[in-house]
Amino acid sequence: MITLLPTARTDGPDLETEYPARVCEFLSLRRHHLRLHGRHRFNAQWAANAGFRLYIGEWLAPVERDDWIYTASAGVSYQHDAHWSADLGYS
């Protein structure tokens, strides 16, 4: 397994991005995984996030098959205080 990092980078006080990439090899399958994720904090209470995941499966001989699976996601969160918060997300 090969893992490429950095996994978290702060692009200023309000924006975080995450982009790990992984390559796994098995006897008959090589799998690639890429995740892009960003989060923006508007103020102390509101934040939004968006992300994208991509899985690529390459089957090795004798199988002729490649799989592409991708998922997009988005969400918002509200933090009222230390005890109350709400999240709304879609994937």
Secondary structure, 3 states (H helix, E strand, C coil): CEEECCCCEECCCCEEEECCEEEEECCCEEEEEEEEEEEEECCCCEEEEEEEEEEEEEECCCCCCEEEEEEEEEEEEEECCCCCEEEEEEC
